[in-house]
Amino acid sequence: MDASELCTEDEVSAMVHAFYARVREDEVLGPIFNGHIDDWDHHLVKLVDFWSAILRRTGRFTGAPMPKHAALPGLSAELFQRWLALFRETASAQPNQAMGTQACAMAERI
């Protein structure tokens, strides 16, 4: 299957928005993310582009987000595991299970 057939842009966007809505409400992750992101609308566009590039091979995202995130103070392996668990729950709840499975596999490689 071609990467663009895995999912639609709307499905990617729905998953990203659902996930980060949960992150923002999380008692541990919410304050960290909300403390570093001033414009959620703008950041969500970038996040959708990132996941679209990974899941659909659209090439819409360029750059290396990991070094920027790794440089943030207070981030730990435990916080990433919490992020990953929340991501798995959200991705697994998506109607498009093939996309959810692939998104989880990619998230685990981050």
C-alpha positions, 0 to 999 in steps of 0.5 A: 500500500502506498503511504498516501493510501494509509490515511487521509489528511482529515484522519491525520488532523483528527488524531493530532488534534485529539491527542494534543487536546488530551495532552493539554488536559493531562495533569503532568504533561499539560502544564509543561506543554502549555508553558512552552507553547504560546500559540496552540493553533500555529503549533497544531498546524506544524504537528499535523504537517509533521505527522502527515510527513511521517504517515503519508510521506507528504514532505510537508515538514522539514527540520529536526524537532527532536534537538529542540525538544531535548533541550527543554529543561525538565524533560525526562524519560518518564515524561516521554513514556507518559506522552507515549502512553497517551499517544498510544491510547489516542491512536488506538481509539482512531477509526482508522486502525491501520493509521493508528498502528503505524502512528504508534510504531513511528512514535515509538521510534522518536 
